[in-house]
Amino acid sequence: MIPFTIDQFLRVFEEYNLAIWPMQIVAYLLGVAILTLTATKIRSTGQIISAILAAFWLWMGGVYHI
């Protein structure tokens, strides 16, 4: 038995998304950048992609849980 209702659980996501509103656009743009980088022959592509993914993980660990 979970300690919250489904509505309460979904409300957390709604409040989070409303609180960080313009950042969704940034996240989508970074995702497109990752996809674009996978098709390029830039020498440091792996490092750039890793840095973007690390930023996503840090965001989830820091901002979402706060």
Phi and psi in degrees as a GROMACS rama.xvg file:
@    title "Ramachandran Plot"
@    xaxis  label "Phi"
@    yaxis  label "Psi"
@TYPE xy
-85.436  149.854  ILE-2
-82.9195  12.527  PRO-3
-149.431  160.485  PHE-4
-84.9331  165.802  THR-5
-62.4349  -39.3615  ILE-6
-61.3604  -41.2538  ASP-7
-65.0334  -40.6099  GLN-8
-62.1468  -47.0303  PHE-9
-68.9361  -30.2281  LEU-10
-64.0936  -34.3696  ARG-11
-60.1457  -44.8953  VAL-12
-65.6256  -39.748  PHE-13
-62.1349  -46.9887  GLU-14
-64.8299  -40.251  GLU-15
-61.282  -48.3769  TYR-16
-65.3146  -35.7495  ASN-17
-69.196  -35.3895  LEU-18
-70.7483  -30.0354  ALA-19
-109.017  22.4696  ILE-20
-34.0453  -61.5  TRP-21
-70.4224  -14.2222  PRO-22
-70.2427  -21.2411  MET-23
-62.0749  -37.592  GLN-24
-64.1538  -43.5121  ILE-25
-61.3208  -42.6918  VAL-26
-62.7234  -43.5874  ALA-27
-63.2674  -41.6652  TYR-28
-64.1122  -39.8289  LEU-29
-66.3614  -36.2584  LEU-30
-62.7645  -42.6806  GLY-31
-64.6965  -38.0208  VAL-32
-61.9007  -41.5535  ALA-33
-61.5108  -46.308  ILE-34
-61.981  -39.55  LEU-35
-65.7165  -42.1245  THR-36
-64.4325  -30.3128  LEU-37
-66.7885  -21.3564  THR-38
-97.1304  0.601543  ALA-39
-103.065  165.474  THR-40
-109.741  33.3469  LYS-41
-73.0206  139.8  ILE-42
-62.268  -37.193  ARG-43
-100.767  24.2299  SER-44
-55.9089  -46.2928  THR-45
-60.7619  -39.0509  GLY-46
-69.3444  -38.9321  GLN-47
-66.0076  -46.3776  ILE-48
-62.1551  -43.0374  ILE-49
-61.5261  -39.11  SER-50
-65.7854  -41.7044  ALA-51
-64.7326  -45.0769  ILE-52
-64.6052  -37.147  LEU-53
-63.7528  -39.2039  ALA-54
-62.8964  -40.4385  ALA-55
-60.499  -44.9956  PHE-56
-65.0266  -41.5373  TRP-57
-64.0919  -40.0455  LEU-58
-60.2322  -48.3733  TRP-59
-63.8038  -40.9704  MET-60
-71.3822  -35.3088  GLY-61
-93.5592  -55.1807  GLY-62
-78.4819  -48.8334  VAL-63
-62.0733  -43.306  TYR-64
-77.6747  -15.3658  HIS-65
